[in-house]
Amino acid sequence: MWHALKGTDYCLDIDVHKILEANHVQEECLKDYFFPPEAQKISPEVILSPMPGGALTANTMILLLGAAAQVGILFLGSIAFSIGTASGILMAKMNLIFETKINPLIGSAGVSAVPMADRVSQKVGMEADPQNILLMHAMGPNVAGVIGSAVAAGVLLTLKHLAM
Protein backbone atom coordinates (compact mmCIF):
# COMPACT_ATOMS: atom_id res chain seq x y z
CA MET A 1 0.00 0.00 0.00
CA TRP A 2 2.83 2.34 0.90
CA HIS A 3 4.47 1.88 -2.50
CA ALA A 4 1.15 2.28 -4.30
CA LEU A 5 0.59 5.67 -2.67
CA LYS A 6 4.11 6.99 -3.31
CA GLY A 7 4.02 10.20 -5.34
CA THR A 8 0.31 10.82 -4.71
CA ASP A 9 -1.45 13.27 -2.41
CA TYR A 10 -2.14 10.45 0.05
CA CYS A 11 0.21 9.48 2.86
CA LEU A 12 0.32 6.66 5.42
CA ASP A 13 2.70 8.63 7.66
CA ILE A 14 5.28 5.85 7.73
CA ASP A 15 8.66 7.00 8.96
CA VAL A 16 11.17 4.64 7.33
CA HIS A 17 14.01 5.82 9.56
CA LYS A 18 12.06 4.95 12.73
CA ILE A 19 11.28 1.47 11.36
CA LEU A 20 14.94 0.85 10.53
CA GLU A 21 16.01 2.20 13.93
CA ALA A 22 13.49 -0.02 15.75
CA ASN A 23 14.67 -3.02 13.72
CA HIS A 24 18.29 -2.28 14.67
CA VAL A 25 17.39 -1.98 18.37
CA GLN A 26 15.43 -5.24 18.21
CA GLU A 27 18.32 -7.06 16.53
CA GLU A 28 20.72 -5.69 19.15
CA CYS A 29 18.50 -6.81 22.04
CA LEU A 30 17.92 -10.31 20.65
CA LYS A 31 21.44 -11.09 19.41
CA ASP A 32 22.25 -13.27 22.45
CA TYR A 33 19.19 -15.50 22.02
CA PHE A 34 18.73 -18.52 19.77
CA PHE A 35 15.98 -18.40 17.16
CA PRO A 36 15.27 -21.06 14.53
CA PRO A 37 16.17 -19.99 10.97
CA GLU A 38 12.55 -19.61 9.85
CA ALA A 39 11.89 -17.17 12.72
CA GLN A 40 14.91 -15.09 11.77
CA LYS A 41 13.52 -14.39 8.31
CA ILE A 42 10.67 -12.31 9.71
CA SER A 43 11.51 -8.63 9.48
CA PRO A 44 9.63 -5.38 10.08
CA GLU A 45 11.33 -4.11 6.93
CA VAL A 46 8.91 -6.13 4.79
CA ILE A 47 6.71 -3.05 4.32
CA LEU A 48 9.62 -1.34 2.59
CA SER A 49 9.44 -3.93 -0.18
CA PRO A 50 6.99 -3.32 -3.04
CA MET A 51 6.22 -7.04 -3.06
CA PRO A 52 5.59 -9.11 0.09
CA GLY A 53 8.20 -11.76 0.87
CA GLY A 54 5.96 -14.77 0.23
CA ALA A 55 4.88 -13.59 -3.20
CA LEU A 56 8.42 -12.57 -4.05
CA THR A 57 9.74 -16.01 -3.12
CA ALA A 58 7.14 -17.92 -5.16
CA ASN A 59 7.54 -15.70 -8.20
CA THR A 60 11.31 -15.84 -8.03
CA MET A 61 11.40 -19.62 -7.58
CA ILE A 62 9.28 -20.32 -10.65
CA LEU A 63 11.63 -18.18 -12.73
CA LEU A 64 14.63 -20.12 -11.41
CA LEU A 65 13.16 -23.52 -12.28
CA GLY A 66 13.92 -23.27 -15.97
CA ALA A 67 11.77 -23.58 -19.07
CA ALA A 68 11.27 -27.37 -18.89
CA ALA A 69 9.94 -27.24 -15.33
CA GLN A 70 7.71 -24.26 -16.15
CA VAL A 71 6.19 -26.09 -19.11
CA GLY A 72 5.74 -29.15 -16.88
CA ILE A 73 3.89 -27.07 -14.29
CA LEU A 74 1.63 -25.62 -17.00
CA PHE A 75 1.00 -29.11 -18.40
CA LEU A 76 0.10 -30.57 -15.00
CA GLY A 77 -2.13 -27.56 -14.28
CA SER A 78 -3.92 -28.04 -17.60
CA ILE A 79 -4.47 -31.72 -16.87
CA ALA A 80 -5.82 -30.91 -13.39
CA PHE A 81 -8.13 -28.24 -14.82
CA SER A 82 -9.38 -30.64 -17.50
CA ILE A 83 -10.06 -33.43 -15.01
CA GLY A 84 -11.87 -31.00 -12.71
CA THR A 85 -14.01 -29.68 -15.55
CA ALA A 86 -14.82 -33.17 -16.84
CA SER A 87 -15.71 -34.35 -13.33
CA GLY A 88 -18.05 -31.40 -12.86
CA ILE A 89 -19.79 -32.11 -16.18
CA LEU A 90 -20.15 -35.81 -15.33
CA MET A 91 -21.61 -34.98 -11.91
CA ALA A 92 -24.12 -32.61 -13.51
CA LYS A 93 -25.07 -35.32 -16.03
CA MET A 94 -25.74 -37.68 -13.11
CA ASN A 95 -28.86 -35.57 -12.46
CA LEU A 96 -30.33 -37.26 -15.55
CA ILE A 97 -29.87 -40.71 -13.98
CA PHE A 98 -30.80 -40.35 -10.31
CA GLU A 99 -34.11 -39.33 -8.79
CA THR A 100 -32.53 -37.09 -6.15
CA LYS A 101 -31.22 -34.07 -7.99
CA ILE A 102 -27.90 -32.45 -7.07
CA ASN A 103 -27.50 -28.74 -7.70
CA PRO A 104 -24.53 -28.42 -10.11
CA LEU A 105 -23.60 -25.12 -8.47
CA ILE A 106 -22.46 -27.11 -5.44
CA GLY A 107 -19.83 -28.76 -7.62
CA SER A 108 -18.62 -25.39 -8.85
CA ALA A 109 -17.68 -24.54 -5.27
CA GLY A 110 -15.29 -27.49 -5.14
CA VAL A 111 -12.35 -25.41 -6.29
CA SER A 112 -10.16 -24.28 -3.44
CA ALA A 113 -10.74 -20.57 -3.99
CA VAL A 114 -12.03 -19.90 -0.50
CA PRO A 115 -14.38 -18.08 0.03
CA MET A 116 -15.05 -16.74 -3.44
CA ALA A 117 -16.22 -19.95 -5.15
CA ASP A 118 -19.01 -20.61 -2.65
CA ARG A 119 -20.12 -16.97 -2.79
CA VAL A 120 -20.34 -17.14 -6.58
CA SER A 121 -22.39 -20.35 -6.31
CA GLN A 122 -24.73 -18.61 -3.85
CA LYS A 123 -25.12 -15.53 -6.06
CA VAL A 124 -25.80 -17.50 -9.25
CA GLY A 125 -28.24 -19.75 -7.39
CA MET A 126 -30.11 -16.72 -5.97
CA GLU A 127 -30.39 -15.21 -9.45
CA ALA A 128 -32.09 -18.37 -10.71
CA ASP A 129 -34.28 -18.81 -7.63
CA PRO A 130 -34.37 -16.23 -4.79
CA GLN A 131 -35.36 -19.02 -2.35
CA ASN A 132 -32.22 -21.01 -3.24
CA ILE A 133 -29.82 -20.80 -0.25
CA LEU A 134 -26.61 -22.56 -1.29
CA LEU A 135 -23.91 -20.86 0.76
CA MET A 136 -23.62 -23.38 3.59
CA HIS A 137 -23.96 -26.32 1.21
CA ALA A 138 -21.32 -24.85 -1.10
CA MET A 139 -18.82 -24.36 1.72
CA GLY A 140 -18.52 -28.15 2.22
CA PRO A 141 -17.05 -28.92 -1.20
CA ASN A 142 -15.13 -25.66 -1.00
CA VAL A 143 -13.28 -26.76 2.14
CA ALA A 144 -12.96 -30.27 0.67
CA GLY A 145 -11.23 -28.68 -2.33
CA VAL A 146 -8.73 -27.00 -0.01
CA ILE A 147 -8.06 -30.27 1.83
CA GLY A 148 -7.80 -32.14 -1.48
CA SER A 149 -5.29 -29.59 -2.78
CA ALA A 150 -3.17 -29.97 0.36
CA VAL A 151 -3.25 -33.78 0.12
CA ALA A 152 -2.36 -33.66 -3.59
CA ALA A 153 0.54 -31.30 -2.85
CA GLY A 154 1.77 -33.66 -0.13
CA VAL A 155 1.59 -36.64 -2.49
CA LEU A 156 3.45 -34.75 -5.22
CA LEU A 157 6.17 -33.63 -2.79
CA THR A 158 6.53 -37.19 -1.52
CA LEU A 159 6.83 -38.53 -5.07
CA LYS A 160 9.38 -35.85 -5.89
CA HIS A 161 11.53 -36.82 -2.90
CA LEU A 162 11.22 -40.54 -3.73
CA ALA A 163 12.35 -39.88 -7.30
CA MET A 164 15.49 -38.06 -6.16
Secondary structure, 3 states (H helix, E strand, C coil): CHHHHCCCCCCCCCCHHHHHHHHHHHHHHHCCCCCCHHHHCCCHHHHHCCCCHHHHHHHHHHHHCCHHHHHHHHHHHHHHHHHHHHHHHHHHHHHHCCCCCCCHHHHHCCCCCCCHHHHHHHHHHHHHCCCCCCHHHHHHHHHHHHHHHHHHHHHHHHHHHHHC
